[in-house]
Amino acid sequence: MSDNTDTKLDARAFRNALGLFATGVAIISAEVDGNRIGATVSSFNSVSLDPPLVLFSIARNAYGLPLWKAARALAISVLGEHQIELSNRFARAAGSKWDGLAERRAGNGSPLPPDILIHLECRPYATYDGGDHEIFVCEVTGYTIHHPGALPLLFFSGRYKRLAHDDGPRAPDDNLWLHGW
Ligand SMILES: Cc1cc2nc3c(=O)[nH]c(=O)nc-3n(C[C@H](O)[C@H](O)[C@H](O)COP(=O)(O)O)c2cc1C
């Protein structure tokens, strides 16, 4: 056991602790003033069914932050378990993340990475101060599931992971909560 409740938070240890919360991996993408932008995020999450809202957060020192703030439409794509290379490509700062990828667009005009599990089409809803990150809440205007039943790429403790191919039991009260499905 490691108990850090009485000490000032050490950034590395705090990060390691938060890394124990497993997530999927998504790529956010948009075109702003003729420039295609994209970034890998693990901060994507569902928020609200009515209205349909999702969120992600972007580091204040991210090259793309001013462009994400200016975007009037964007896409959020969930990556499949085979897409580690694509995740790494969109996690490189700035540069030509889209070079060599086939041109593909969501219904709202946002560029899309290849071979994704699902994409959401979004428009900005609200932004919030998130300390060294900015929190973006987006309204979902449409979505497409490209590969029903395909398995997602996971991120846990600073490493990519894959789902074990055996199902666990259902979570309780799955009619009540958006965050249990
Ligand atoms: C698995 C994974 C998850 C990430 N999640 C986030 C995130 O939620 N927010 C963020 O700001 N950066 C995240 N990053 C880092 C960004 O992808 C990276 O900083 C990228 O360079 C940002 O693009 P930009 O600098 O061109 O704006 C993540 C990277 C990886 C590999």
The ligand as an SDF file (V2000), in Angstrom:
LIG
                    3D

 31 33  0  0  0  0  0  0  0  0999 V2000
   -2.3740    7.4130  -24.7630 C   0  0  0  0  0  0  0  0  0  0  0  0
   -2.1880    8.9020  -24.7520 C   0  0  0  0  0  0  0  0  0  0  0  0
   -3.1470    9.7090  -24.1580 C   0  0  0  0  0  0  0  0  0  0  0  0
   -3.0060   11.1080  -24.1420 C   0  0  0  0  0  0  0  0  0  0  0  0
   -3.9920   11.8840  -23.5810 N   0  0  0  0  0  0  0  0  0  0  0  0
   -3.8810   13.2280  -23.5960 C   0  0  0  0  0  0  0  0  0  0  0  0
   -4.9240   14.0460  -23.0740 C   0  0  0  0  0  0  0  0  0  0  0  0
   -5.9690   13.5640  -22.6360 O   0  0  0  0  0  0  0  0  0  0  0  0
   -4.7510   15.3980  -23.0960 N   0  0  0  0  0  0  0  0  0  0  0  0
   -3.6120   15.9730  -23.6210 C   0  0  0  0  0  0  0  0  0  0  0  0
   -3.5060   17.2030  -23.6110 O   0  0  0  0  0  0  0  0  0  0  0  0
   -2.6150   15.2170  -24.1420 N   0  0  0  0  0  0  0  0  0  0  0  0
   -2.7260   13.8620  -24.1430 C   0  0  0  0  0  0  0  0  0  0  0  0
   -1.7410   13.0950  -24.6890 N   0  0  0  0  0  0  0  0  0  0  0  0
   -0.5800   13.7630  -25.2770 C   0  0  0  0  0  0  0  0  0  0  0  0
   -0.9190   14.4040  -26.6130 C   0  0  0  0  0  0  0  0  0  0  0  0
   -1.3990   13.4570  -27.5460 O   0  0  0  0  0  0  0  0  0  0  0  0
    0.3470   15.0900  -27.1730 C   0  0  0  0  0  0  0  0  0  0  0  0
    0.7970   16.0500  -26.2520 O   0  0  0  0  0  0  0  0  0  0  0  0
    0.1680   15.7520  -28.5130 C   0  0  0  0  0  0  0  0  0  0  0  0
    1.4540   16.1220  -28.9080 O   0  0  0  0  0  0  0  0  0  0  0  0
   -0.6760   16.9840  -28.5080 C   0  0  0  0  0  0  0  0  0  0  0  0
   -0.6070   17.5090  -29.8170 O   0  0  0  0  0  0  0  0  0  0  0  0
   -0.0750   18.9730  -30.1260 P   0  0  0  0  0  0  0  0  0  0  0  0
    1.0990   19.2410  -29.2470 O   0  0  0  0  0  0  0  0  0  0  0  0
    0.2470   18.9050  -31.5740 O   0  0  0  0  0  0  0  0  0  0  0  0
   -1.2250   19.9090  -29.8340 O   0  0  0  0  0  0  0  0  0  0  0  0
   -1.8700   11.7060  -24.7240 C   0  0  0  0  0  0  0  0  0  0  0  0
   -0.8930   10.8940  -25.3210 C   0  0  0  0  0  0  0  0  0  0  0  0
   -1.0580    9.5060  -25.3350 C   0  0  0  0  0  0  0  0  0  0  0  0
   -0.0110    8.6500  -26.0130 C   0  0  0  0  0  0  0  0  0  0  0  0
  1  2  1  0
  2  3  1  0
  2 30  2  0
  3  4  2  0
  4  5  1  0
  4 28  1  0
  5  6  2  0
  6  7  1  0
  6 13  1  0
  7  8  2  0
  7  9  1  0
  9 10  1  0
 10 11  2  0
 10 12  1  0
 12 13  2  0
 13 14  1  0
 14 15  1  0
 14 28  1  0
 15 16  1  0
 16 17  1  0
 16 18  1  0
 18 19  1  0
 18 20  1  0
 20 21  1  0
 20 22  1  0
 22 23  1  0
 23 24  1  0
 24 25  2  0
 24 26  1  0
 24 27  1  0
 28 29  2  0
 29 30  1  0
 30 31  1  0
M  END
$$$$
